[in-house]
Amino acid sequence: MIHPFRAAVLLMVCLAPAFVRPAQSPSTNDQKEVGLNRHAAGPFDVKITPEALADKSTESTLGRMSIDKQYHGDLDATGKGEMLTVSTDVKGSGVYVAVERVTGTLQGHKGSFSLHHTGIMTRGNPELKITVVPDSGTDQLVGITGTMSIKIENGKHSYEFDYMLPEK
């Protein structure tokens, strides 16, 4: 069973609407491949399930969750991942990191890629960065780069995904 304080931090850090600042897109000047900047958007459903930790201490401030997502819209895919959290005694402070494998179709391109999430909440001041893991794309998504942002309005989740695929 997840500790109530950790559950509150998880909701605040992972799902809070304040945590939806867009991450910086990589500079196209730094990329060697030539491609088109693209934008995808749509809603998604998410289920986060507490999982057991290696550290069974009742005083642990760590948390571990599994992530199951279903993306809709321009990205028709499933996302499966793992999240680690840390809570603190200071209200509004905590952190999470997660990795997620996304498999499906992105605007007509089939394949998969991985996302790396970093969420930091400092006394209520949120930062969220979600980036495509370098060289994680498969099939028609080989070479994909980009950043994703998350919006939560009225309990509904949506994504904005700015990405680049190399021209073939």
C-alpha positions, 0 to 999 in steps of 0.5 A: 500500500502506498503511503498517503503522503507519497500518493499526494506527492505523486499526484502533485508531481506527476499529474498536477496541471501546474506541471505542464510547461513545455520543454525546450525543443532540440535546436535544429542546428545541432542535428545532422539529419535533414528533416521536417519539424512536425507537431502531433497532438491529442488526448491520452488515458493513463493508469498509474499503479503503485509497485513494490520497492527493493527498499521495504523500509516504512520510512522510505521516501521513495515510490515506484509506479508502473505506467500504462497509457493509451494515446489518441489523435495524431499518436495512436499508440500504447505507452508502457513505463516505470516511474520512480518518485521521491517525496520530501517533508517540505510541502510542494517539493518532490521529484519523479523520473520515468521511462516509457516505451511508446508503440503504434502509429505517429501520423502514419509512421509505424514503429516505437520510441522511448520517452524520458520524463524528468519532473521536479517540484520545488516548493510548488514551482514545477518543471517537466521535461519529456524527451525522446530517448536518442536512437530509440526509434524503430521501423518508420520512426528510426531517427526520431527526436523531439519533446513532449508536453502534457496538459491536464484540464478538467481531469482530462490528459492531452499531449503536444509532441514536437518532433523531427524525423529524418528525410528518407 
